Amino acid sequence: MAEGKILPYLDIPLQHASPRILKLMKRPGSADRQLARIKQWREICPDLTLRSTFIVGFPGETEEDFQMLLDFLKEARLDRVGCFKYSPVEGATANELADQVPEEVKEERWNRFMQLQQQISAERLQEKVGREILVLVDEVDEEGAIGRSMADAPEIDGAVYLNGETRVKPGDVVRVKVEHADEYDLWGTRV
């Protein structure tokens, strides 16, 4: 990564943290092993962006299973996370599993999950305030430029706002000092 040819970004579809639910999903994995890997990766590459997706409300998921997932999320402190409510897929064996989770429980768990991740995201982005990052400019208008950092996938993640910066064009890569962060976006000034 020292030569700048590899993006410090990993997308790992973890799906859940409860060993029981992972087994029902027919997915390998151990939350402890994943947490150890995440720690190692961040020691090797402190600027690494970690993204994952999770499913809540999988058939058989108990409140205890869901709490394991929240505890994992708190410890892993992933940068970017997507969460989906389980829904039946034609031909999937999970459709036949007992203990289907009611829709209102899925919704409530999804909301709790997303609220926690929003807090984690805000904390992770706050760590960037005062630092300089590279930003790829996506659009420019009379108010300024909007772009994204190496951590931001287009149309999925937040943006980096350069208020008043109109001397750039889409496709430019500029160095930006981050001055402010919220749950998903950054604001900064070109340096």
N, C-alpha and C positions, 0 to 999 in steps of 0.2 A: 504494500500500500504506500510505501515511501515514495515511489515514482509517480503516484497519482493515477495509475491505470486501473485500479480496483476501487470500486465504491465501498466505503465502510458501512454496509447496509445488509442485514440478513432478515429474510422473511421466513419464519418458521411456523407452520400451521400446527400449533400445539393442541388446539381444540378443547382441552379440559385439563384439570390437575388431579382429579380424583382417580386413583388407580382402578376403582370399581367401574366408573363410567368409561374410562379409557378402554377397559377390557370389553365392556358392552359395545363400544364403538369399533372394536376390533383394531385398535390402534396401539402401537407400542408406546412406551414412554413411562417415565417416572418423574414426578415433580422434583424430587430431590436431585436426581441426575441432571435434569434440565436447569435447575437453579445453579448447580455447580458449573455447568457449561457456560451459562450466562456470565457468571462471575469470572471465569477464565477468559472468555472472549473480551470482556470489558477491561481486564488487566492488560491483555495484549494490545487492545485498540480502544483507548478511553473514549474516542469520538464515535464509536460504533453505534449505529441506529438499529434497534431491534423492533421488528414488527411481527405480530401474530394475529391469528383469528381464533375465536372461541365460539362454542355453542352452549347456550343455556336451555334448560328444559328438555334435555334428551330423555327419552323414556327411562324411568327408574331413578332419575336424579332426585335425591332427597335434599332437604335443607342442609344437612351435614356435608353432602357432596358439594353443594353450591358454596358453602362456607370455605371448604378447602380451596375452591377456585379463587375466591376473593382473597384468601390468605396468600395464595401463590402470586396473585397479581400484585399485592402489596410488597412482597419480597422481590419479585422479578423486576418491577419498575420498568416495564417495557415502554418504549417511546411511542409507538403507534400500534393501536389495537382496534380490531373490528370484532363485533359480537353479534351473533345471529341467534334468533329463537328457533329451536328445532321445529321443523315442519316435515311431514311425511313426504317421501320421494318415491315415485312409482318404482316398485320392484325391490325396495330396500327392506332388508330383514328387520331393521329397527321398527318398522311399521307394526310388526307382529309382537313386539315386546310388551310385557305387562307393565302396569303402572305408568300409563301415559300421563304426562304432566298437563294439568289444566291450563288453558290459554291465559287466564288471568294471573296464574303463578309464573308462567313464562315471562309475561309482560313485567311483572313486579321484579323478578330476578334480573331481567335485562336492564331495567331502569337502575337498580342498585349497582349492577356491574358497571354500566356506563358512567354513573355518577362517580364511582371510585376511580375509574380510568381517567375521567376528565380532571380530577384532582391530581393524579399522578402526572398526566400530561402537562398540566400547568406548572407543577414543580420542576419537571424535567426541562421545560422551555425556559423557566426562570433562571436556570443554571447557565443559560447562554447569554443573559444580559451582561453587557460589558465586554463580551468577546467579539472577535472578528470572524466572520464566516464568508464563504463564497456564495453568491446568489446568481442563479440563472434568471434573467429578466424574461417574463412571459408577455407582459403588456405594459404600455405606457399611454397615459392620457394627460390632460392639463393639470391634474392633481398630483401626479407622480407615477411611480412605477410599481408594479406588482411582480414578484418572482417567487422562486422557491429555492430552498437550500438542498444540499445533498440528501437530507433526511425526508424530503417531501415528494411524494408521488403526485403527478399531475391529476387534478380533478378528484383526488381522494383525501389528501392531507391539507393542512393549513397552508398559509402563504406568508411571504415576507413582504411587508409594505415599506416602500421608500417614498414617504410623503415629500412632495416638492421636487423630486428628482426626475427631471424631464430631459436630461442630456444623454439618455441611454436609449437603446432600441431593443426590441425583442430579439433574443438570442445572445445578447451580451452577457458575459459573466463578470460580475463586479464584486469587489470586496466591500463588506458592509459591517459596520459596528452596530451590534444589537443594543437597542436602548430600552425596549419594552417588550413584554410577552404577556399573552393571556393563555387560555386553555389550549388553543390550537395554532395561534398566529404569532408572528414576530414583527416588530417595527424597528427600523434602523436607518442609519445614515451612511451614504457611500463614503469610503475613505480613500 
